[in-house]
């Protein structure tokens, strides 16, 4: 009986639906285990056409996968495609991580230690407003500026960086550097 039902559901459209719903049905998150999601999908596709589409999908850059999968799902009249949304999420996470790497780099902020301690948050906020590409990073600027102390700013920045696997944040350390105006005259 199961074989008959399986064969009746074996269609290209059902394979696209399987791909789209892979995270929910597998219990595996694309962001945590892309290979696990891919393995689950491969094991659950039922047609040669579905396998061929998934192979071509896996061959394109992640940036193109969401649109390609959304287009195929729309052509099959699927109401939504959560995996396409997950691919978009991966792209957003990557862009935010890149923003964080730039913000945390001493190359990006080489003179931050030379700025007065009370102006450092404003310097970072200006960089964020002018150079960042993600809404998540732009939201961080006012939070940094509103923090009560340089130590609070450094903690917030370090937590945000560690949250996206940026393990070293020179800028957070530089927020804690002594104010250049406090240096004793020579």
Secondary structure, 3 states (H helix, E strand, C coil): CHHHHHHHHCCHHHHHHHHHCHHHHHCCCCCCCHHHHHHHHHHHCCCHHHHHHHHHHHHCCHHHHHHHHHHHHHHCCCCCCHHHHHHHHHHHHHHHHHHHHHHHCCCCCCCHHHCCHHHHHHHHHHHHHHHCCCHHHHHHHHHHHHCCCHHHHHHHHHHHHHHCCCCCCHHHHHHCCCCHHHCCCC
